[in-house]
Amino acid sequence: MASGRACILCGSTEQSILYRERGQQTHRTIEYRISEPIGRARHGTIVKCNVCGLVFLEELPHDGQRAYRELSDPEYHSENESRTQIFKQLLSSIESDHFPHNSGARKLLDIGCATGTLLRVASEHGWIASGVEPSRWAVDMIEAPLRENVFLGTFEDTSFPDDTFDLVVLWETLEHIEDPSATLRKASRILRPGGIIVINIPNIESFWSHLLRDRWWLVEQMHYYYFEPRTIRQLLENSGFSVISIKPFKKTFSLGYLIQKLRDVPVISDFSRSAHVMSKPGRFNVSFNSGQMVVFAYVSQDRMSCQTRVL
Ligand SMILES: [Zn+2]
């Protein structure tokens, strides 16, 4: 079937329905939360491009940007300790793999920085950390000195000079953006030559995605795009990047949070109920591959020619 929205990867309008919409309340104002109840999340109709295989929301919401501005989610902030550990490990590996020589203060931009956990960890690691975040609630949660370097709004509205940053991070962000192609092209401009981009996104070809289909916890109304290794690689190459690696990501949760979340999934609810009996949740952290992937790429030498390429 044909749809009105052109694929951002290949330009085709020929698409097939992958998952029909579920629980959408079209006459109500949409409301976003970061922590959706898994297995029961609402979502719009999700289609797959017949030409390149990119999976995306058939129609972008009319007031998605307003919903992001008004987003608040105390449950998200309660997992801050787990997130701190994740970002410490991430930065340590980036520093040793990509910035082995300490050559003065390096600059990091976290697009979709939420409540500022990565900004805090990065500044503790000696980075000059800046962020972009549309939610006023999230920005107000950021500690005062770090908040000065946070732009309240969308990345599209920022005006960073070219060649500013050594590292751009899109952690659980790119799937929320209306035009990820434009975002990546702009990211490649504001990165210095050889600069690194790190992206954490759901992998629609992951084990849990195939098993749970539209009950997979990463299928939800706030996610506009569902990449897999092949499609994110192509989008990055179209945007002036060369891919270094694409790997599954193990997320660290507190055990109590994970059990509470898993209990909502029909397929594994029995297991999680028995796990609840055997454990004292809340005190332990567990790593769990929930179907996300982490992508590393660097700005390629021919980025200027890539930016002028027309789909
Ligand atoms: Zn396509």
Boltz pocket constraint, residues with backbone or C-beta under 6 A from the ligand:
constraints:
  - pocket:
      binder: B
      contacts: [[A, 7], [A, 8], [A, 9], [A, 10], [A, 11], [A, 12], [A, 49], [A, 50], [A, 51], [A, 52], [A, 53], [A, 54]]
      max_distance: 6.0
